[in-house]
Amino acid sequence: MPENRYGIEPAVWEALQAKAARSVHPERYMVGKVHPDRAKQFKPFAALRGYEELVQEAVARAAAQPDYTDLEDSC
């Protein structure tokens, strides 16, 4: 039966505590409360402002039919 507030079996808890005591980096063995908004940091963000608009403008220019009437008149 788990005895600690994290629901970890006592033998596992004791092993974690012993490893933390011997470790150079005891913070790696810390057990804390779960951060409710942890996933927010992984949400996509717009790293380049205006990039989407620039791409849409370039696609629109490429898709537009070129006007060759000036070239035909000069021939």
Number of C-alpha atoms within 10 A of each C-alpha: 7 12 10 10 8 11 10 14 12 13 10 11 17 12 11 16 16 13 15 16 12 9 12 9 11 14 9 11 14 11 12 8 8 7 7 7 7 9 8 8 8 7 7 7 8 8 7 7 9 9 11 11 10 11 11 11 12 12 11 11 11 10 9 9 8 8 8 8 8 8 8 8 7 6 5
